[in-house]
């Protein structure tokens, strides 16, 4: 199968990732996804995020700068003040400028684990992580209004390709947030030496207003990156002294 989509329009959506993703595109991998999303939109279904933000995570974290990949379930599926909360990055809510409960739990969990004595900005914009090479991705890049995770099936072929043909080869540490996201581990090939970490999703802690545990994962990832590349990720947007 070959694609019916316009390559010139799709290539800029992926930036530095394009050459790796191009085979999936050329084989028609996005045709079914695009057809489904257009059909749902024509039926009056509201889909998040907006189409210009669907692949934002690949633009904000260039492939050759990726140090870690973190995967959640799907974008935020509701609105605030008539604006889509989802901004194209995992847990990012910069569209509204309002901090979502799940992102707050994420920050609080890391603070307890790593930053007890430091002040930081609880920002709704998680670009500070993307700019440090953390791929902030969901296993479903879109979702319907008030239907969390209902596009997982349509995106799984792309996720399978992404893990098998791109993420595996980079061997960066991978963090899965939530049980459903963790199912993508089946596409990770142990041969490449990828470190896989599985945590509950901060949304589950937000739902019961409990504490979200990092289980020391972010410390472990920093240890790996320090040993490999001499770098560490600032997991919170820490303020200077």
C-alpha positions in Angstrom: 0.0 0.0 0.0 1.2 3.5 -0.8 -0.1 6.7 0.7 -2.7 9.1 -0.7 -1.6 11.9 1.6 0.5 14.9 0.6 4.1 14.3 1.7 5.0 18.1 1.5 2.3 18.9 4.1 3.2 16.1 6.5 7.0 16.3 6.5 7.1 19.6 8.4 4.9 18.2 11.2 7.7 15.9 12.3 10.8 18.1 12.0 14.0 16.1 12.6 12.0 12.9 13.0 10.8 12.8 9.5 13.4 10.6 7.9 12.7 7.9 10.5 9.0 8.2 10.3 8.8 8.6 6.5 8.6 4.8 5.8 5.5 4.5 7.9 4.0 7.5 6.0 4.9 6.2 2.6 3.5 2.7 3.3 0.1 4.4 4.0 0.3 4.1 7.8 -1.2 7.5 8.4 -4.0 7.1 5.8 -6.2 5.1 8.1 -5.6 7.4 11.0 -6.3 10.5 8.9 -9.5 9.0 7.4 -10.8 8.1 10.9 -10.1 11.5 12.4 -11.7 13.3 9.4 -14.7 11.0 9.6 -15.2 11.6 13.3 -14.8 15.4 12.8 -17.4 15.4 10.1 -19.8 13.5 12.4 -19.5 16.5 14.8 -17.0 14.9 17.2 -14.7 17.3 19.0 -11.1 16.0 18.9 -8.2 17.1 21.0 -5.6 18.5 20.6 -6.1 20.7 17.5 -4.6 19.2 14.3 -1.7 21.7 14.3 -0.6 20.4 17.8 -1.1 16.6 17.2 2.6 16.0 16.5 4.0 18.8 18.7 6.1 16.5 20.8 8.3 15.6 17.9 8.9 19.2 17.0 9.7 20.3 20.6 12.2 17.4 21.2 14.5 16.9 18.1 15.4 13.3 17.5 19.1 13.8 17.9 18.6 15.6 21.2 16.3 13.0 22.8 17.6 11.8 26.2 14.5 10.1 27.5 11.0 9.2 26.4 7.9 9.4 28.6 4.6 8.1 27.5 1.1 8.6 29.0 -2.3 7.5 27.8 -3.9 10.3 25.8 -4.3 14.1 25.6 -6.7 15.9 28.0 -10.2 15.3 26.8 -12.0 18.4 28.2 -12.0 22.1 27.9 -11.6 25.1 30.2 -13.1 28.5 29.4 -14.0 27.2 25.9 -10.4 26.3 25.2 -8.9 22.9 24.6 -6.7 22.0 27.6 -4.5 19.6 25.5 -1.5 21.4 24.0 0.2 18.5 22.2 2.6 17.5 25.0 2.2 14.8 27.6 0.4 16.5 30.6 1.0 19.9 29.1 -1.8 22.4 29.7 -0.3 25.7 28.5 -3.3 26.5 26.2 -5.3 27.5 29.2 -2.5 28.6 31.6 -4.3 26.5 34.3 -2.4 23.8 36.1 -4.2 20.5 35.7 -4.5 18.2 38.9 -2.5 15.4 37.2 0.4 17.7 36.4 0.4 19.1 39.9 0.6 15.5 41.3 3.5 14.9 38.9 5.3 17.9 40.2 4.6 17.1 43.9 5.8 13.5 43.5 9.1 14.6 42.0 9.5 17.4 44.6 9.2 14.8 47.4 11.7 12.6 45.8 14.4 15.0 44.5 13.8 18.7 45.2 12.7 19.0 48.9 14.9 22.1 49.5 14.4 23.9 46.2 11.8 26.3 44.9 10.3 25.7 41.5 7.6 27.0 39.1 4.5 24.8 38.9 4.1 25.7 35.3 1.3 24.4 33.0 3.9 24.4 30.2 6.0 21.3 30.2 8.2 22.6 27.4 11.1 22.9 29.8 11.3 19.1 29.8 10.9 18.8 26.1 13.8 21.2 25.6 16.0 19.0 27.8 15.4 16.1 25.5 12.4 14.4 27.2 9.9 13.2 24.5 6.6 14.1 26.1 4.3 11.8 24.2 1.0 9.9 24.6 0.3 6.5 23.2 -2.8 8.0 21.5 -1.9 11.4 20.0 -5.6 12.4 19.9 -8.8 11.8 21.8 -12.5 12.7 21.7 -14.2 15.2 24.0 -14.8 13.5 27.3 -13.6 10.1 25.9 -10.1 9.6 27.4 -8.1 7.0 25.5 -10.7 6.2 22.9 -8.3 6.6 20.0 -5.7 4.2 21.3 -6.5 1.5 18.8 -6.2 3.8 15.8 -2.8 5.1 16.9 -1.3 1.7 17.9 0.2 0.8 14.5 2.1 4.1 14.6 3.2 3.5 18.2 4.3 0.0 17.2 6.4 1.5 14.4 7.7 4.3 16.6 9.0 1.9 19.3 10.3 -0.8 17.0 12.0 1.4 14.4 13.0 4.5 16.3 12.8 4.4 20.1 14.5 1.0 20.3 17.4 2.1 18.2 18.1 5.2 20.4 18.0 3.0 23.5 17.0 6.0 25.6 15.3 5.3 29.0 11.6 4.9 28.6 9.0 5.9 31.3 5.5 4.6 31.0 2.8 6.4 33.0 -0.2 4.2 33.7 -1.2 0.6 33.0 -2.5 1.2 29.5 0.6 3.1 28.4 2.8 0.3 29.9 1.3 -2.2 27.4 3.5 -0.6 24.7 6.4 -2.3 26.4 5.7 -5.3 24.2 7.2 -3.3 21.3 10.5 -2.7 23.1 13.3 -5.1 22.0 15.6 -6.0 25.0 18.5 -6.5 22.6 19.0 -2.7 22.5 19.4 -2.4 26.2 16.6 0.1 26.7 15.8 0.8 30.4 12.1 0.6 30.9 10.3 2.1 34.0 6.6 1.8 34.8 4.7 4.1 37.1 1.1 4.8 37.8 -0.3 7.8 36.0 -0.4 11.0 38.2 -4.1 11.3 37.2 -4.9 8.3 39.4 -3.5 10.1 42.4 -5.3 13.3 41.4 -8.6 11.3 41.2 -8.4 10.3 44.9 -6.4 13.4 45.9 -3.5 11.2 47.1 0.2 11.3 46.8 1.8 10.1 43.5 5.0 8.0 44.0 7.9 8.2 41.6 9.5 5.1 43.1 12.8 6.8 42.5 12.5 6.4 38.8 13.6 9.9 37.9 16.7 9.6 40.0 17.5 6.3 38.2 17.0 7.9 34.8 19.4 10.7 35.8 21.9 8.2 37.0 21.8 6.4 33.6 22.1 9.7 31.7 25.0 10.8 33.9 26.9 7.6 33.3 26.2 7.6 29.5 26.4 11.3 28.6 27.4 13.3 31.7 24.1 15.0 31.9 21.1 15.1 34.2 17.5 16.3 33.6 16.0 19.1 35.8 12.7 17.4 36.3 11.2 20.5 37.9 11.5 24.0 36.6 13.7 25.0 39.5 14.2 28.7 40.4 17.8 30.0 40.7 19.0 30.8 44.2 
